Amino acid sequence: MAQTYDAIIVGGGHNGLVAAGYLQRAGLSTLVLEKRGTVGGACVTEETFPGFKMSTTSYVCSLFRPEIIRDLELKKFGYEVIERNPSSFSPFPDGRHLMFWRDQKKTCEEIAKFSKKDAEAYPKFEKRLEELSRFVQPLLDVAPPDPTNNSLENLWGSLKLAMKVKGMGQDVYDHMRVFSMSVADYLGLWFESEAIKVRMASDGVIGAWAGPYSPGTAYVLFHHVMGETEGRPGVWGYIRGGMGTITQSLSKSVQSKGGQVMTGAEVRRIKIKNNEAYGVELADGREFFGKRILSGCDPNVTFLKMVGEESLSSDFVTNVKRIRYRSGVVKVNLALGELPKFTSMPNGDGSHLRGTIHISPSMEYMEKAFDDAKHGMPSERPVIEMTIPSTVDDTLAPKGRHVMSMFVQYAPYERKDRRPWDATTKKAFADSIFREVESYAPGFTKSIENYQILTPVDLERDFGLTGGNIFHGEMTLDQLFFMRPMPGFVDSTTPVKNLHLCGSAIHPGGGVMGSPGLIAARKVLRHWN
């Protein structure tokens, strides 16, 4: 006889596990079903090569909400952040370099090498982003009000938001620029040096199907700088043991309170009757029943594959199909025999390798990389962000060797030349990436013992990310706030009774944040009978 639970969560990614953690602690019997052989989804650590533990997809942490860490007691279950200092290192073709430190004074000294005017502007810029963070952060863990909904709950939310905006005074005008401008134009309001602008512009295009001159990328920049680590705003860190430690600690937290987490359990169908979700059917034929079903998958997977168009209205199906999932992201994981040696830092102490290494010398370079993908081909000279977490975490690689993560842009899901993303085309793109790094760090290619490359096609197939989009839908103005995931559905609810979304498709969007799972859990508990 099939088991019945108060809540079934489809997908054991970080958001699904966050939702399960809150529901189980509130007394609901909870079951998490994960397709892969380990929990984590796209937040996972895997021993890709013997002795080398990789953060296969997501690779650094800052956005993960501190209240979730506290409420679910994650530090009891192994969660530990390793702060990065410096936060970044940017080598340039002319032999110069730029480093950003946690210490603002040291960062300004670095910036002054390129522009004294920019060094003076930088503290004001950081202060402005912190002010915007204080406005936005309280909105991360609540569903935004829907301007078309006249319920008392929604009207109260609209009033609170209006009062908050009014309290910002004249600052509201500058803050609104962040939501609509390109990151290039926004940074141009503050800085004159190309090196300073391109260093920060990378945070505006990361994960996005956009170049630095695309409208809306200023918000993507802000989305990536509004996090915190151990109470310090804007600080990014590594998780000891890789990003999978986050989801392993979440899983242990759920199970410590009696919740069940099942891996190797692929959900084939969400069962619907009379427009009400009541259970799931697995690929192996097993069935489980639940009073609430929460899906951590994106809307395309949830509605078009698991629910089925026949159970939904044609208007709703049309809106689901309108969600854009374009992505140019490629993730490369490497096992290194030795650390790279950058010509712009010949006598360094190695500290420059602890943070993110940016390979993107100019705005023109970055825009050209996007132009290539926009016209259907991989970037001839890609934008590269590299991290070497083994420089500060000795649990990841054999002694004297290292693991490296590369977050690379851009490569389109479908190529104009109609060639598939197979071993040959992936190797060709990997070679172009390694050549670019080699031009800054001679000998780098020889240090590579092995590597794994994941294109948008691989990310879709292996991790269920439609189009390879790591955010469960593009983070553009028309797919944010009360427009996310689509008009009329601003929180976890769906047109199917008792079926909720709890993944990055809902507000506030992508990144290892946990807020979507928290919002969904609160919604379920608020209306629990």
ZAKE-430315 format. One record per residue (C-alpha): x, y, z; residue in one letter. Coordinates in steps of 0.25 Angstrom, whole numbers, plus 5000, padded with zeros to 4 digits. Layout:
BEGIN
ATOM:u:v:w:type
ATOM:X:Y:Z:A .
...
This chain:
BEGIN
ATOM:u:v:w:type
ATOM:5000:5000:5000:M .
ATOM:5005:5014:4996:A .
ATOM:5010:5023:5007:Q .
ATOM:5003:5036:5010:T .
ATOM:5010:5049:5015:Y .
ATOM:5006:5063:5018:D .
ATOM:5016:5068:5008:A .
ATOM:5024:5062:4997:I .
ATOM:5036:5070:4991:I .
ATOM:5040:5067:4977:V .
ATOM:5055:5070:4975:G .
ATOM:5065:5069:4986:G .
ATOM:5072:5082:4982:G .
ATOM:5075:5093:4993:H .
ATOM:5062:5099:4991:N .
ATOM:5054:5086:4992:G .
ATOM:5062:5082:5005:L .
ATOM:5060:5096:5011:V .
ATOM:5045:5095:5009:A .
ATOM:5045:5081:5015:A .
ATOM:5053:5085:5027:G .
ATOM:5043:5096:5031:Y .
ATOM:5031:5087:5028:L .
ATOM:5037:5076:5036:Q .
ATOM:5040:5084:5048:R .
ATOM:5026:5090:5048:A .
ATOM:5021:5076:5050:G .
ATOM:5017:5072:5036:L .
ATOM:5022:5058:5031:S .
ATOM:5031:5061:5019:T .
ATOM:5037:5052:5008:L .
ATOM:5048:5058:4998:V .
ATOM:5049:5050:4985:L .
ATOM:5062:5053:4977:E .
ATOM:5065:5047:4963:K .
ATOM:5080:5046:4965:R .
ATOM:5088:5037:4973:G .
ATOM:5091:5048:4983:T .
ATOM:5084:5060:4989:V .
ATOM:5088:5074:4984:G .
ATOM:5083:5076:4970:G .
ATOM:5092:5087:4965:A .
ATOM:5098:5089:4979:C .
ATOM:5106:5077:4980:V .
ATOM:5120:5071:4983:T .
ATOM:5125:5059:4974:E .
ATOM:5138:5052:4973:E .
ATOM:5138:5054:4958:T .
ATOM:5152:5048:4958:F .
ATOM:5159:5039:4968:P .
ATOM:5163:5047:4980:G .
ATOM:5158:5060:4974:F .
ATOM:5145:5066:4980:K .
ATOM:5138:5076:4971:M .
ATOM:5126:5086:4973:S .
ATOM:5121:5081:4960:T .
ATOM:5112:5092:4957:T .
ATOM:5110:5104:4967:S .
ATOM:5123:5107:4974:Y .
ATOM:5123:5119:4983:V .
ATOM:5114:5123:4994:C .
ATOM:5109:5137:4999:S .
ATOM:5094:5138:4996:L .
ATOM:5090:5126:5005:F .
ATOM:5080:5133:5015:R .
ATOM:5086:5134:5030:P .
ATOM:5072:5131:5036:E .
ATOM:5072:5117:5029:I .
ATOM:5085:5114:5034:I .
ATOM:5080:5117:5048:R .
ATOM:5066:5112:5048:D .
ATOM:5070:5098:5042:L .
ATOM:5083:5098:5051:E .
ATOM:5092:5094:5039:L .
ATOM:5105:5097:5046:K .
ATOM:5101:5085:5055:K .
ATOM:5101:5076:5042:F .
ATOM:5115:5081:5036:G .
ATOM:5112:5094:5029:Y .
ATOM:5124:5103:5030:E .
ATOM:5128:5115:5022:V .
ATOM:5143:5118:5018:I .
ATOM:5144:5133:5015:E .
ATOM:5152:5137:5003:R .
ATOM:5162:5148:5004:N .
ATOM:5165:5154:4995:P .
ATOM:5151:5152:4988:S .
ATOM:5157:5154:4974:S .
ATOM:5169:5155:4965:F .
ATOM:5168:5160:4951:S .
ATOM:5181:5159:4942:P .
ATOM:5182:5168:4929:F .
ATOM:5189:5166:4916:P .
ATOM:5198:5178:4919:D .
ATOM:5204:5171:4931:G .
ATOM:5196:5179:4942:R .
ATOM:5186:5173:4951:H .
ATOM:5175:5177:4960:L .
ATOM:5171:5170:4974:M .
ATOM:5159:5173:4982:F .
ATOM:5160:5170:4997:W .
ATOM:5151:5170:5009:R .
ATOM:5158:5182:5014:D .
ATOM:5152:5194:5006:Q .
ATOM:5165:5202:5008:K .
ATOM:5174:5191:5002:K .
ATOM:5164:5190:4990:T .
ATOM:5164:5205:4988:C .
ATOM:5179:5205:4988:E .
ATOM:5178:5194:4977:E .
ATOM:5168:5203:4969:I .
ATOM:5177:5215:4970:A .
ATOM:5187:5208:4962:K .
ATOM:5177:5210:4950:F .
ATOM:5170:5222:4954:S .
ATOM:5171:5231:4967:K .
ATOM:5157:5237:4963:K .
ATOM:5151:5223:4963:D .
ATOM:5158:5220:4977:A .
ATOM:5151:5232:4983:E .
ATOM:5137:5227:4976:A .
ATOM:5138:5213:4981:Y .
ATOM:5134:5215:4996:P .
ATOM:5122:5223:4991:K .
ATOM:5118:5212:4981:F .
ATOM:5119:5201:4992:E .
ATOM:5111:5210:5001:K .
ATOM:5100:5212:4991:R .
ATOM:5099:5197:4988:L .
ATOM:5098:5194:5003:E .
ATOM:5087:5204:5004:E .
ATOM:5080:5197:4993:L .
ATOM:5083:5183:5000:S .
ATOM:5076:5188:5012:R .
ATOM:5064:5191:5004:F .
ATOM:5063:5178:4996:V .
ATOM:5068:5168:5006:Q .
ATOM:5055:5168:5014:P .
ATOM:5048:5165:5001:L .
ATOM:5056:5153:4998:L .
ATOM:5048:5144:5008:D .
ATOM:5034:5149:5005:V .
ATOM:5025:5147:4993:A .
ATOM:5024:5160:4986:P .
ATOM:5010:5167:4985:P .
ATOM:5002:5164:4972:D .
ATOM:4996:5178:4967:P .
ATOM:4984:5170:4961:T .
ATOM:4981:5163:4974:N .
ATOM:4971:5170:4983:N .
ATOM:4971:5161:4995:S .
ATOM:4973:5167:5008:L .
ATOM:4987:5159:5010:E .
ATOM:4992:5165:4997:N .
ATOM:4987:5179:4999:L .
ATOM:4994:5179:5012:W .
ATOM:5007:5174:5006:G .
ATOM:5005:5185:4995:S .
ATOM:5003:5196:5006:L .
ATOM:5016:5191:5013:K .
ATOM:5024:5192:5001:L .
ATOM:5019:5206:4997:A .
ATOM:5022:5211:5011:M .
ATOM:5036:5205:5009:K .
ATOM:5038:5211:4996:V .
ATOM:5033:5225:5001:K .
ATOM:5043:5224:5012:G .
ATOM:5055:5223:5003:M .
ATOM:5053:5238:4998:G .
ATOM:5061:5243:4987:Q .
ATOM:5069:5230:4987:D .
ATOM:5058:5222:4980:V .
ATOM:5062:5229:4967:Y .
ATOM:5076:5224:4967:D .
ATOM:5072:5210:4972:H .
ATOM:5061:5208:4961:M .
ATOM:5073:5210:4951:R .
ATOM:5079:5197:4956:V .
ATOM:5066:5189:4951:F .
ATOM:5066:5195:4937:S .
ATOM:5080:5199:4933:M .
ATOM:5091:5191:4926:S .
ATOM:5103:5188:4936:V .
ATOM:5112:5195:4926:A .
ATOM:5104:5208:4927:D .
ATOM:5102:5207:4942:Y .
ATOM:5117:5205:4945:L .
ATOM:5120:5217:4935:G .
ATOM:5112:5226:4944:L .
ATOM:5122:5223:4955:W .
ATOM:5136:5219:4949:F .
ATOM:5145:5223:4938:E .
ATOM:5155:5212:4938:S .
ATOM:5152:5200:4928:E .
ATOM:5159:5191:4938:A .
ATOM:5150:5194:4949:I .
ATOM:5137:5194:4941:K .
ATOM:5140:5180:4934:V .
ATOM:5144:5174:4948:R .
ATOM:5130:5177:4953:M .
ATOM:5123:5176:4940:A .
ATOM:5125:5161:4941:S .
ATOM:5116:5160:4953:D .
ATOM:5105:5166:4944:G .
ATOM:5106:5156:4933:V .
ATOM:5109:5143:4941:I .
ATOM:5098:5132:4937:G .
ATOM:5091:5142:4928:A .
ATOM:5088:5141:4913:W .
ATOM:5093:5156:4912:A .
ATOM:5105:5164:4910:G .
ATOM:5110:5176:4918:P .
ATOM:5102:5186:4910:Y .
ATOM:5089:5178:4911:S .
ATOM:5078:5185:4919:P .
ATOM:5075:5179:4932:G .
ATOM:5089:5174:4935:T .
ATOM:5091:5184:4946:A .
ATOM:5081:5177:4954:Y .
ATOM:5089:5163:4952:V .
ATOM:5101:5171:4957:L .
ATOM:5093:5175:4970:F .
ATOM:5087:5161:4971:H .
ATOM:5101:5155:4973:H .
ATOM:5107:5166:4982:V .
ATOM:5095:5166:4992:M .
ATOM:5099:5154:5000:G .
ATOM:5107:5152:5012:E .
ATOM:5116:5142:5019:T .
ATOM:5116:5141:5035:E .
ATOM:5109:5154:5036:G .
ATOM:5119:5162:5027:R .
ATOM:5111:5168:5015:P .
ATOM:5116:5165:5000:G .
ATOM:5126:5155:5005:V .
ATOM:5127:5142:4997:W .
ATOM:5132:5129:5002:G .
ATOM:5135:5114:5000:Y .
ATOM:5128:5103:5007:I .
ATOM:5137:5093:5014:R .
ATOM:5136:5080:5006:G .
ATOM:5130:5087:4994:G .
ATOM:5116:5092:4991:M .
ATOM:5110:5079:4994:G .
ATOM:5112:5081:5009:T .
ATOM:5101:5091:5008:I .
ATOM:5091:5081:5003:T .
ATOM:5096:5069:5011:Q .
ATOM:5095:5078:5024:S .
ATOM:5080:5081:5020:L .
ATOM:5077:5067:5017:S .
ATOM:5083:5063:5031:K .
ATOM:5074:5074:5037:S .
ATOM:5062:5069:5031:V .
ATOM:5064:5054:5035:Q .
ATOM:5068:5058:5049:S .
ATOM:5054:5063:5051:K .
ATOM:5048:5050:5045:G .
ATOM:5047:5054:5030:G .
ATOM:5050:5045:5019:Q .
ATOM:5060:5047:5008:V .
ATOM:5060:5037:4996:M .
ATOM:5070:5037:4985:T .
ATOM:5070:5030:4972:G .
ATOM:5055:5033:4972:A .
ATOM:5051:5040:4959:E .
ATOM:5037:5046:4959:V .
ATOM:5030:5043:4945:R .
ATOM:5017:5048:4948:R .
ATOM:5010:5058:4958:I .
ATOM:4996:5052:4960:K .
ATOM:4984:5061:4958:I .
ATOM:4970:5058:4960:K .
ATOM:4959:5069:4959:N .
ATOM:4970:5080:4958:N .
ATOM:4976:5075:4971:E .
ATOM:4990:5069:4973:A .
ATOM:4989:5057:4982:Y .
ATOM:5002:5049:4979:G .
ATOM:5013:5045:4970:V .
ATOM:5017:5033:4962:E .
ATOM:5032:5029:4960:L .
ATOM:5039:5025:4948:A .
ATOM:5039:5011:4954:D .
ATOM:5024:5010:4956:G .
ATOM:5024:5013:4971:R .
ATOM:5014:5023:4976:E .
ATOM:5013:5032:4988:F .
ATOM:5002:5041:4993:F .
ATOM:5002:5055:4999:G .
ATOM:4993:5066:5004:K .
ATOM:5003:5076:4998:R .
ATOM:5012:5074:4986:I .
ATOM:5024:5084:4985:L .
ATOM:5033:5084:4972:S .
ATOM:5047:5089:4973:G .
ATOM:5048:5087:4958:C .
ATOM:5046:5099:4948:D .
ATOM:5032:5101:4942:P .
ATOM:5035:5094:4929:N .
ATOM:5039:5081:4936:V .
ATOM:5028:5083:4946:T .
ATOM:5016:5086:4937:F .
ATOM:5019:5081:4923:L .
ATOM:5026:5068:4927:K .
ATOM:5021:5064:4941:M .
ATOM:5007:5070:4941:V .
ATOM:5004:5069:4926:G .
ATOM:4997:5080:4918:E .
ATOM:4984:5072:4918:E .
ATOM:4982:5075:4933:S .
ATOM:4984:5090:4931:L .
ATOM:4977:5102:4924:S .
ATOM:4982:5106:4910:S .
ATOM:4985:5120:4915:D .
ATOM:4993:5115:4926:F .
ATOM:5001:5106:4917:V .
ATOM:5003:5117:4908:T .
ATOM:5009:5125:4919:N .
ATOM:5018:5114:4923:V .
ATOM:5023:5112:4909:K .
ATOM:5026:5127:4909:R .
ATOM:5037:5126:4920:I .
ATOM:5051:5128:4915:R .
ATOM:5062:5119:4919:Y .
ATOM:5073:5123:4909:R .
ATOM:5087:5121:4915:S .
ATOM:5101:5122:4910:G .
ATOM:5107:5116:4923:V .
ATOM:5118:5105:4922:V .
ATOM:5124:5099:4935:K .
ATOM:5138:5093:4934:V .
ATOM:5144:5085:4946:N .
ATOM:5158:5082:4946:L .
ATOM:5168:5073:4954:A .
ATOM:5182:5081:4954:L .
ATOM:5196:5075:4957:G .
ATOM:5200:5089:4961:E .
ATOM:5195:5103:4963:L .
ATOM:5195:5113:4951:P .
ATOM:5206:5124:4950:K .
ATOM:5202:5137:4945:F .
ATOM:5211:5146:4938:T .
ATOM:5205:5158:4945:S .
ATOM:5208:5153:4959:M .
ATOM:5222:5147:4958:P .
ATOM:5226:5148:4972:N .
ATOM:5213:5147:4979:G .
ATOM:5210:5139:4992:D .
ATOM:5199:5131:4986:G .
ATOM:5188:5139:4993:S .
ATOM:5183:5144:4979:H .
ATOM:5179:5130:4976:L .
ATOM:5169:5129:4988:R .
ATOM:5158:5137:4982:G .
ATOM:5151:5137:4968:T .
ATOM:5161:5139:4956:I .
ATOM:5155:5148:4945:H .
ATOM:5159:5146:4931:I .
ATOM:5152:5157:4923:S .
ATOM:5161:5169:4920:P .
ATOM:5151:5179:4914:S .
ATOM:5136:5182:4912:M .
ATOM:5138:5180:4897:E .
ATOM:5144:5166:4900:Y .
ATOM:5132:5163:4908:M .
ATOM:5122:5168:4898:E .
ATOM:5129:5161:4887:K .
ATOM:5128:5148:4894:A .
ATOM:5113:5150:4896:F .
ATOM:5112:5154:4881:D .
ATOM:5118:5141:4877:D .
ATOM:5107:5133:4885:A .
ATOM:5096:5142:4881:K .
ATOM:5099:5138:4867:H .
ATOM:5099:5123:4870:G .
ATOM:5113:5120:4872:M .
ATOM:5122:5118:4885:P .
ATOM:5130:5130:4888:S .
ATOM:5143:5130:4881:E .
ATOM:5150:5136:4893:R .
ATOM:5141:5133:4905:P .
ATOM:5139:5140:4918:V .
ATOM:5145:5132:4929:I .
ATOM:5143:5132:4944:E .
ATOM:5152:5122:4952:M .
ATOM:5153:5118:4966:T .
ATOM:5163:5109:4973:I .
ATOM:5156:5105:4986:P .
ATOM:5167:5095:4990:S .
ATOM:5176:5106:4993:T .
ATOM:5168:5108:5006:V .
ATOM:5161:5095:5007:D .
ATOM:5170:5083:5008:D .
ATOM:5159:5073:5008:T .
ATOM:5157:5074:4993:L .
ATOM:5169:5069:4986:A .
ATOM:5182:5060:4989:P .
ATOM:5193:5067:4995:K .
ATOM:5201:5076:4986:G .
ATOM:5190:5076:4975:R .
ATOM:5177:5084:4973:H .
ATOM:5163:5085:4968:V .
ATOM:5159:5097:4960:M .
ATOM:5145:5102:4956:S .
ATOM:5143:5110:4943:M .
ATOM:5130:5117:4940:F .
ATOM:5130:5120:4926:V .
ATOM:5122:5129:4916:Q .
ATOM:5117:5128:4905:Y .
ATOM:5113:5115:4898:A .
ATOM:5098:5114:4892:P .
ATOM:5089:5102:4895:Y .
ATOM:5087:5101:4880:E .
ATOM:5099:5103:4870:R .
ATOM:5097:5111:4857:K .
ATOM:5106:5100:4850:D .
ATOM:5096:5090:4855:R .
ATOM:5107:5082:4861:R .
ATOM:5103:5074:4874:P .
ATOM:5110:5077:4887:W .
ATOM:5118:5064:4887:D .
ATOM:5132:5060:4891:A .
ATOM:5139:5067:4879:T .
ATOM:5131:5080:4880:T .
ATOM:5133:5080:4895:K .
ATOM:5148:5078:4894:K .
ATOM:5149:5089:4884:A .
ATOM:5143:5099:4893:F .
ATOM:5151:5094:4905:A .
ATOM:5163:5096:4897:D .
ATOM:5159:5110:4894:S .
ATOM:5157:5113:4909:I .
ATOM:5170:5107:4913:F .
ATOM:5178:5115:4902:R .
ATOM:5172:5128:4908:E .
ATOM:5177:5124:4922:V .
ATOM:5190:5120:4916:E .
ATOM:5192:5134:4911:S .
ATOM:5192:5139:4925:Y .
ATOM:5198:5127:4932:A .
ATOM:5208:5120:4923:P .
ATOM:5209:5105:4926:G .
ATOM:5195:5104:4931:F .
ATOM:5190:5094:4921:T .
ATOM:5201:5085:4924:K .
ATOM:5197:5085:4939:S .
ATOM:5183:5079:4935:I .
ATOM:5182:5065:4939:E .
ATOM:5167:5063:4936:N .
ATOM:5155:5071:4933:Y .
ATOM:5140:5071:4932:Q .
ATOM:5132:5080:4923:I .
ATOM:5117:5083:4924:L .
ATOM:5110:5090:4913:T .
ATOM:5096:5096:4914:P .
ATOM:5091:5082:4908:V .
ATOM:5098:5075:4919:D .
ATOM:5093:5083:4930:L .
ATOM:5079:5081:4924:E .
ATOM:5081:5066:4923:R .
ATOM:5088:5063:4936:D .
ATOM:5082:5073:4945:F .
ATOM:5068:5076:4940:G .
ATOM:5071:5091:4936:L .
ATOM:5063:5094:4924:T .
ATOM:5072:5101:4914:G .
ATOM:5083:5099:4924:G .
ATOM:5078:5111:4931:N .
ATOM:5084:5111:4945:I .
ATOM:5073:5121:4950:F .
ATOM:5061:5113:4946:H .
ATOM:5058:5124:4936:G .
ATOM:5065:5137:4932:E .
ATOM:5066:5148:4942:M .
ATOM:5061:5159:4933:T .
ATOM:5052:5170:4938:L .
ATOM:5040:5164:4931:D .
ATOM:5043:5151:4939:Q .
ATOM:5046:5157:4953:L .
ATOM:5038:5161:4965:F .
ATOM:5023:5160:4963:F .
ATOM:5025:5155:4949:M .
ATOM:5033:5143:4954:R .
ATOM:5031:5132:4949:P .
ATOM:5019:5138:4941:M .
ATOM:5008:5148:4943:P .
ATOM:4997:5144:4952:G .
ATOM:5006:5134:4960:F .
ATOM:5015:5143:4969:V .
ATOM:5017:5132:4980:D .
ATOM:5018:5117:4981:S .
ATOM:5004:5115:4978:T .
ATOM:5000:5109:4964:T .
ATOM:4986:5107:4957:P .
ATOM:4986:5093:4962:V .
ATOM:4981:5092:4976:K .
ATOM:4991:5087:4987:N .
ATOM:5002:5088:4976:L .
ATOM:5013:5098:4980:H .
ATOM:5027:5102:4973:L .
ATOM:5038:5103:4983:C .
ATOM:5050:5105:4973:G .
ATOM:5058:5117:4967:S .
ATOM:5047:5119:4957:A .
ATOM:5039:5127:4968:I .
ATOM:5043:5140:4975:H .
ATOM:5054:5144:4977:P .
ATOM:5061:5135:4967:G .
ATOM:5074:5128:4965:G .
ATOM:5086:5125:4973:G .
ATOM:5089:5117:4985:V .
ATOM:5080:5125:4993:M .
ATOM:5069:5116:4999:G .
ATOM:5058:5128:4999:S .
ATOM:5049:5121:4989:P .
ATOM:5048:5108:4998:G .
ATOM:5046:5117:5010:L .
ATOM:5035:5125:5004:I .
ATOM:5028:5112:4999:A .
ATOM:5029:5106:5013:A .
ATOM:5023:5118:5019:R .
ATOM:5011:5118:5009:K .
ATOM:5008:5104:5012:V .
ATOM:5008:5106:5027:L .
ATOM:5000:5118:5026:R .
ATOM:4989:5111:5019:H .
ATOM:4990:5098:5025:W .
ATOM:4977:5092:5030:N .
